[in-house]
Amino acid sequence: MKSSELFLKAAYRLGISNIFGIVGGEADAIQFDEEENIDFYLTRHEFTAGIMADTYSRVTGNPQMCYSTFGPGLTNLSTGVFSAIQDRSPVLVVSAQVPREEICFNQTHQCIDNVSFMNIITKYSKEIEDVMEIPKILTEALNIAVNGIPGPVYISFPRDLMKVDIDEEKATKMLEALRPITRAEPPPLNYKTLDLVIKKIKTAKSPLIIVGNQVIRESSCNELLEFINMVNIPVMATLSSKGVIPENHPLFITSASKYIDRIHQQSNLTNKIFENCDLMLLIGYDFGEDAKASLWNGIESIVINSFYNDMGKAFQPNILCLGDLSKSLKYLSTANIQSKQMSNNITEVKHIFDNGIINDDGKSSALCTIIESLRNALGETGILCCDIGLHKLYVGSLSKTYLPNTFLCSTVCGSFGFGLPGGLGAKLAKPNEKVCVICGDGGLHSTSHDLETAVRYNIPIVIVVLNDNAFGMIKHCQFNSRDDIFPKSVELGKVDFVKLANANGMAAEYLNNVDGLEALLNKAFASNKPFLIEVPINYNYKI
């Protein structure tokens, strides 16, 4: 058995069923049909491969693999890997390396120090040196990927080693010993700290909860719901954890964001949320999800989580309570904590958020209609995949989300161009759910080469591109500090995205009146084929 075949068969037995990527000059050494149970998806760009693996792994919790050739293939892939490490996706990242006798970093053709390069954006980075250790290395890597706080792991595979022949009997025995990777049990409860947390909650008059994505990863949503219903404490969710509880729940306020006042164009909403709060419960909290302590301005904070990365000087909670998150929430629910009274401030701002009220004289009404139409067409179970851009501020705040992993974004990494490949990965992970991508013209055109990938594999996502012929978010940032913009740094030429989609074999329509968007979305979903809708948009850049 050739070592490349051993690698692929071992990956399959450990749980890998999909590989996203591009093969390079090592194509003579590794053939991706050597394991018939793995599906290989050829993308137009390595970044797309990384993001597809990111969202597929994030939605399912099961690691999938992205692959590139050596040198520039790996550097192209690395942004997708960075997205996976920041947004906590358990991805297996693999690339070729030039033959060992040619390795001379930055001197040999397409040769870089793969392991050092990837070490800073992965949980594990290793090069294969002995083909007999392939099963062991894969097992070690994937265990690290799924356990603790999930993240990507990297393996470098020299081209010459891919061709090595291994004794068939020995290879078969190694493969037979492998089983799919599963997450280990979280750490046990710390009852002493939990009892202190209970005491703090009991004495607090107006506590507030911010929920992070670890609650979803630990499958603790039901336990969270039971706890908040018991104690009647209002809840905010990070963008990464939208849908952790249904956003029509009477205790849900809004997504935790520093942009709340700007989006709703009222100057005191954030202050009203936090001004009477005397205790912050940060459940499943991850600092990187962009709900930072500046929101609650020194209010006593408690982090309740299974795992947690120490943030050093950036943030330290007053109490850190670590242990099995589901069991911690169950323990808190049985503590006979008296139900809290929702403050008048929270009731007032909740009315604004529940009704999507924006004080902008109708300038953002098109965006509100677009967002409402998207969720109506998707239903409660459909997945909305949001690219990075000015639209994300609105979509993250205004899109009602009812179930975990039905709103996806490059929340922590903020990777421009995430939308299209993110939607492709999500649809492959959840083929029976509707998937819609919303993106700006800048974000879509940075990955539009993979419109053809959607068509080639007939991945029936619907893409809504909001076109303002500009980098809208950068315009907004420029207006934060000046009265005008520098056009050469933010304004783009016109692109006809309908023609671009058609050129790639995709059906598309241009929509002037957003009142017809919901009907067009329903038509697009009914076609069961990839479909693009271009919508011209006028933003209020000075929000």
Salt bridges, closest charged atoms under 4 A:
GLU5 OE2 - LYS9 NZ 3.87
ASP28 OD1 - ARG159 NH2 3.40
ASP28 OD2 - LYS163 NZ 3.21
GLU34 OE2 - LYS2 NZ 3.63
GLU35 OE1 - LYS9 NZ 3.39
ASP54 OD1 - ARG58 NH2 3.16
ASP160 OD2 - ARG100 NE 2.71
GLU169 OE2 - LYS173 NZ 3.73
GLU218 OE2 - ARG183 NH2 3.00
GLU247 OE2 - LYS242 NZ 2.92
ASP286 OD2 - ARG88 NE 2.72
ASP290 OD1 - LYS292 NZ 2.51
GLU300 OE2 - LYS200 NZ 2.99
GLU348 OE2 - LYS272 NZ 2.48
ASP354 OD2 - LYS350 NZ 3.14
ASP450 OD2 - HIS449 ND1 2.90
GLU452 OE1 - ARG44 NE 2.94
GLU452 OE2 - ARG456 NE 2.84
ASP484 OD1 - ARG482 NE 3.10
GLU491 OE2 - LYS475 NZ 3.41
GLU509 OE2 - LYS523 NZ 2.48
GLU534 OE2 - LYS494 NZ 3.87
